[in-house]
Amino acid sequence: GNILLDEGQYPAAIEAYRRAIALNPAYANAHYNLGLALNRGENPEDGVEAFRQAARIDPGMAEAWYNLASLQARLGRKAEALESLARAVSLDGRLSHAAQKDPDLASLKGEDLQ
């Protein structure tokens, strides 16, 4: 799936990640990568659920929380996005700096992440 994702073959990558999840539903990275493919493949609603599932399986996966926040913000779910972003930043403080420059999170600028 990762090669397909890198090559921009999103439908094929999505299918590969879904097969991986069917074989091992507890594989957080497969859910995370599925979220990336769904997001890039213009299916952000399903991407939200994939990132949410990755975060459920591995609550310490800061990148899953960050990407979840990004999609939630893009979809106008500001309160949810703030919660997810706060969780991401609490796990990896460097993400606070990344969030400042992320256009997907522009709607959250000036909000308190506490």
One Martini backbone bead per residue (centre of mass of N, CA, C, O) as a GRO file, in nm:
protein
  114
    1GLY     BB    1   0.052   0.065  -0.019
    2ASN     BB    2   0.286   0.274   0.002
    3ILE     BB    3   0.361   0.288  -0.293
    4LEU     BB    4   0.085   0.372  -0.398
    5LEU     BB    5   0.069   0.628  -0.234
    6ASP     BB    6   0.332   0.763  -0.345
    7GLU     BB    7   0.205   0.736  -0.655
    8GLY     BB    8  -0.116   0.817  -0.635
    9GLN     BB    9  -0.276   0.530  -0.591
   10TYR     BB   10  -0.543   0.541  -0.404
   11PRO     BB   11  -0.740   0.307  -0.460
   12ALA     BB   12  -0.522   0.086  -0.428
   13ALA     BB   13  -0.430   0.163  -0.144
   14ILE     BB   14  -0.698   0.129  -0.002
   15GLU     BB   15  -0.726  -0.171  -0.064
   16ALA     BB   16  -0.464  -0.263   0.075
   17TYR     BB   17  -0.537  -0.160   0.360
   18ARG     BB   18  -0.800  -0.320   0.389
   19ARG     BB   19  -0.662  -0.596   0.375
   20ALA     BB   20  -0.478  -0.556   0.620
   21ILE     BB   21  -0.712  -0.511   0.823
   22ALA     BB   22  -0.850  -0.785   0.781
   23LEU     BB   23  -0.597  -0.942   0.893
   24ASN     BB   24  -0.534  -0.673   1.104
   25PRO     BB   25  -0.727  -0.470   1.300
   26ALA     BB   26  -0.472  -0.383   1.511
   27TYR     BB   27  -0.328  -0.208   1.281
   28ALA     BB   28  -0.257   0.114   1.303
   29ASN     BB   29  -0.095   0.183   1.040
   30ALA     BB   30  -0.318   0.099   0.842
   31HIS     BB   31  -0.521   0.312   0.931
   32TYR     BB   32  -0.344   0.556   0.885
   33ASN     BB   33  -0.286   0.507   0.580
   34LEU     BB   34  -0.579   0.508   0.500
   35GLY     BB   35  -0.626   0.801   0.577
   36LEU     BB   36  -0.431   0.921   0.375
   37ALA     BB   37  -0.564   0.803   0.118
   38LEU     BB   38  -0.847   0.923   0.161
   39ASN     BB   39  -0.761   1.215   0.168
   40ARG     BB   40  -0.612   1.219  -0.113
   41GLY     BB   41  -0.883   1.073  -0.245
   42GLU     BB   42  -1.134   1.249  -0.154
   43ASN     BB   43  -1.217   1.104   0.160
   44PRO     BB   44  -1.245   1.249   0.457
   45GLU     BB   45  -1.458   1.101   0.623
   46ASP     BB   46  -1.308   0.824   0.621
   47GLY     BB   47  -1.044   0.938   0.733
   48VAL     BB   48  -1.139   1.001   1.013
   49GLU     BB   49  -1.198   0.707   1.095
   50ALA     BB   50  -0.913   0.597   1.050
   51PHE     BB   51  -0.767   0.783   1.253
   52ARG     BB   52  -0.941   0.709   1.496
   53GLN     BB   53  -0.862   0.408   1.496
   54ALA     BB   54  -0.560   0.445   1.533
   55ALA     BB   55  -0.591   0.597   1.809
   56ARG     BB   56  -0.732   0.369   1.958
   57ILE     BB   57  -0.505   0.157   1.929
   58ASP     BB   58  -0.285   0.418   1.940
   59PRO     BB   59  -0.279   0.677   2.162
   60GLY     BB   60   0.044   0.758   2.091
   61MET     BB   61  -0.031   0.858   1.794
   62ALA     BB   62   0.025   1.167   1.696
   63GLU     BB   63  -0.033   1.162   1.386
   64ALA     BB   64  -0.327   1.078   1.407
   65TRP     BB   65  -0.428   1.323   1.566
   66TYR     BB   66  -0.332   1.538   1.365
   67ASN     BB   67  -0.489   1.436   1.112
   68LEU     BB   68  -0.760   1.449   1.243
   69ALA     BB   69  -0.758   1.753   1.294
   70SER     BB   70  -0.727   1.840   1.001
   71LEU     BB   71  -0.993   1.718   0.897
   72GLN     BB   72  -1.186   1.848   1.096
   73ALA     BB   73  -1.123   2.137   1.012
   74ARG     BB   74  -1.201   2.108   0.710
   75LEU     BB   75  -1.507   2.012   0.812
   76GLY     BB   76  -1.583   2.219   1.064
   77ARG     BB   77  -1.469   2.065   1.343
   78LYS     BB   78  -1.343   2.247   1.576
   79ALA     BB   79  -1.368   2.107   1.854
   80GLU     BB   80  -1.246   1.837   1.765
   81ALA     BB   81  -0.980   1.950   1.656
   82LEU     BB   82  -0.876   2.065   1.922
   83GLU     BB   83  -0.863   1.799   2.074
   84SER     BB   84  -0.673   1.648   1.879
   85LEU     BB   85  -0.443   1.855   1.883
   86ALA     BB   86  -0.387   1.846   2.184
   87ARG     BB   87  -0.307   1.551   2.184
   88ALA     BB   88  -0.072   1.567   1.988
   89VAL     BB   89   0.096   1.782   2.146
   90SER     BB   90   0.120   1.612   2.410
   91LEU     BB   91   0.295   1.388   2.254
   92ASP     BB   92   0.416   1.625   2.040
   93GLY     BB   93   0.544   1.938   2.055
   94ARG     BB   94   0.630   1.982   1.749
   95LEU     BB   95   0.331   2.011   1.637
   96SER     BB   96   0.283   2.305   1.706
   97HIS     BB   97   0.459   2.422   1.481
   98ALA     BB   98   0.322   2.283   1.242
   99ALA     BB   99   0.034   2.404   1.292
  100GLN     BB  100   0.106   2.704   1.227
  101LYS     BB  101   0.157   2.613   0.898
  102ASP     BB  102  -0.118   2.472   0.861
  103PRO     BB  103  -0.382   2.523   0.649
  104ASP     BB  104  -0.591   2.319   0.779
  105LEU     BB  105  -0.551   2.490   1.074
  106ALA     BB  106  -0.636   2.796   1.044
  107SER     BB  107  -0.916   2.793   1.205
  108LEU     BB  108  -0.739   2.758   1.495
  109LYS     BB  109  -0.625   3.016   1.529
  110GLY     BB  110  -0.599   3.133   1.867
  111GLU     BB  111  -0.637   2.877   2.010
  112ASP     BB  112  -0.669   2.677   2.284
  113LEU     BB  113  -0.499   2.362   2.368
  114GLN     BB  114  -0.613   2.302   2.676
   0.00000   0.00000   0.00000
